[in-house]
Amino acid sequence: MNLEECVLYSGAANGTEAAFGEAAERYGIEEVNFTFEEHADARGRGIRVLTHRELEQGDVSLAYVSRLMNRRYKDTPLFKKVLQSIWHQVNNGQEIYVVGKILSDETVKGGTGWGAEFAKLCNKPLFVFDQDQDGWFRWNGDAWQPEDAPVISHAHFAGTGTRFLGENGRVAIEALFERSFQ
């Protein structure tokens, strides 16, 4: 894969998204970080502030997301914008990488879980590094399967996840880039 054609789609938030961005920068990969006014960005590279109209493109019913995810989310303007910006990350990525925690109902914990569920709905290749299980998993269409060493195989990929990135999550991101782009 030609590094000059590669683009990381992310969100510039603290934790996982910042770590994906730092790795992309080290490898010379372009970043597009979807954000919105009033968002506390941890990265300044590749910032793409979404307009009101663009945010509306990623609008989704919180009632629908809550049912899909088997949990209840706060109906606040900030949280809605976070979900809308995640929609843009997943919509633009051809392959989705997430760091977080897979729950017993096979969803991913937190707002990040919406990105994973949207990737499932779009039938995009989806990989999650579960920090608690200390390993990568791939969604096969029906269930999570352990994945020893995923490799980024699409030029346009998304990287998102928890704000509470552990050392094992950081190492997993770095190893993913090393396997994919060395």
C-alpha positions in Angstrom: 0.0 0.0 0.0 1.3 3.5 -0.9 1.6 5.6 2.3 0.9 8.7 0.3 -2.6 7.4 -0.5 -3.4 6.5 3.1 -5.8 8.5 5.3 -6.6 8.0 8.9 -10.2 9.2 9.8 -10.5 9.9 13.5 -11.8 12.5 16.0 -8.8 14.1 17.7 -10.1 13.3 21.2 -7.8 12.4 24.1 -6.9 8.7 24.5 -7.3 6.3 21.6 -7.9 8.9 18.9 -4.9 11.0 19.9 -2.7 7.8 19.9 -4.0 6.8 16.4 -3.2 10.3 15.2 0.3 10.3 16.7 1.1 7.0 15.0 -0.2 8.2 11.7 1.9 11.3 11.9 5.1 9.2 12.7 4.4 7.2 9.6 3.6 10.2 7.4 0.0 9.2 6.9 -2.6 11.9 6.3 -5.1 12.5 9.1 -8.6 13.8 8.9 -9.9 14.5 12.4 -13.6 15.2 12.4 -14.6 17.6 15.2 -17.1 20.3 16.0 -17.1 23.7 17.6 -16.7 23.5 21.5 -15.0 20.1 21.2 -11.8 19.7 23.3 -9.4 18.4 20.7 -6.2 16.7 21.8 -4.7 16.9 18.2 -4.4 19.9 15.9 -3.2 18.0 12.8 -5.8 17.4 10.1 -8.7 19.1 12.0 -11.9 19.1 10.0 -14.5 21.2 11.8 -17.9 19.8 10.8 -20.6 22.4 9.9 -24.1 22.2 11.3 -25.3 20.7 8.0 -22.5 18.1 8.0 -23.3 17.2 11.6 -26.9 16.7 10.6 -25.8 14.2 8.0 -24.6 11.9 10.8 -27.7 12.5 13.0 -29.2 9.3 14.5 -32.1 8.8 16.9 -30.8 8.4 20.4 -33.8 6.1 21.1 -32.6 3.9 18.2 -29.0 3.9 19.3 -30.0 3.1 22.9 -32.1 0.1 21.7 -29.4 -1.1 19.4 -26.7 -0.8 22.1 -28.9 -2.1 25.0 -28.2 0.9 27.1 -29.5 4.4 27.7 -27.5 7.5 26.5 -27.9 11.1 27.7 -29.8 13.3 25.3 -27.5 16.3 25.3 -26.3 18.4 22.4 -22.7 17.5 23.1 -23.3 13.8 23.1 -25.3 14.0 19.9 -22.4 15.9 18.2 -20.0 13.2 19.4 -22.2 10.5 17.8 -22.5 12.6 14.6 -18.8 13.0 14.3 -18.2 9.3 14.9 -20.6 8.7 12.0 -18.3 10.7 9.7 -15.3 8.7 10.8 -16.9 5.4 10.1 -18.6 6.6 6.9 -15.3 7.7 5.5 -13.2 4.7 6.6 -13.1 1.6 4.6 -11.9 -0.4 7.6 -12.5 0.4 11.2 -10.2 0.0 14.2 -11.4 0.5 17.7 -9.8 0.3 21.2 -12.1 -0.3 24.1 -14.0 -3.1 25.7 -16.3 -5.7 24.2 -19.3 -6.3 26.4 -21.2 -9.6 27.0 -23.9 -8.5 24.6 -21.3 -8.1 21.8 -21.5 -4.4 21.7 -18.5 -2.1 22.6 -18.6 0.0 25.7 -19.4 3.8 25.6 -20.0 6.2 22.8 -17.3 4.4 20.9 -19.8 1.5 20.7 -21.9 3.4 18.3 -19.0 3.6 15.9 -18.6 -0.2 16.1 -22.3 -0.8 15.6 -22.4 1.6 12.7 -19.5 -0.3 11.1 -21.4 -3.6 11.6 -24.5 -2.0 9.9 -22.4 -0.9 7.0 -20.7 -4.3 6.8 -17.2 -2.7 7.0 -14.2 -4.7 8.3 -14.2 -4.1 12.0 -11.4 -4.8 14.5 -11.5 -4.1 18.3 -8.6 -4.2 20.6 -10.2 -5.2 24.0 -8.0 -3.7 26.7 -9.4 -6.0 29.4 -8.8 -9.2 27.3 -5.5 -7.7 26.0 -6.2 -8.8 22.4 -7.6 -8.0 19.0 -11.0 -9.3 17.8 -12.6 -9.2 14.4 -16.4 -9.0 13.8 -17.2 -11.8 11.4 -20.8 -10.7 10.8 -22.2 -12.8 13.6 -19.7 -12.7 16.5 -16.3 -11.5 17.7 -13.4 -13.8 16.7 -9.9 -13.5 18.1 -7.5 -11.9 15.6 -3.8 -12.4 16.4 -2.3 -9.6 14.4 -4.6 -7.5 12.2 -3.0 -5.5 9.3 -4.5 -2.3 7.9 -5.4 -3.3 4.3 -7.4 -0.3 3.1 -5.9 3.1 2.3 -8.8 4.9 4.0 -9.2 3.6 7.6 -10.8 4.9 10.8 -9.3 4.7 14.3 -11.3 5.5 17.3 -12.0 4.3 20.9 -11.9 5.0 24.5 -10.6 8.2 26.1 -9.1 5.8 28.8 -6.4 4.3 26.8 -4.2 1.8 28.7 -0.6 1.1 28.0 -1.6 -2.2 26.3 -4.0 -0.3 24.0 -1.2 2.2 23.1 1.2 -0.7 22.4 -1.5 -2.4 20.2 -2.0 0.7 18.1 1.8 1.1 17.6 2.2 -2.6 16.7 -0.8 -2.3 14.2 1.0 0.6 12.4 4.3 -1.2 12.5 2.9 -4.4 11.0 0.9 -2.4 8.4 3.4 0.2 7.2 6.9 -1.0 7.8 
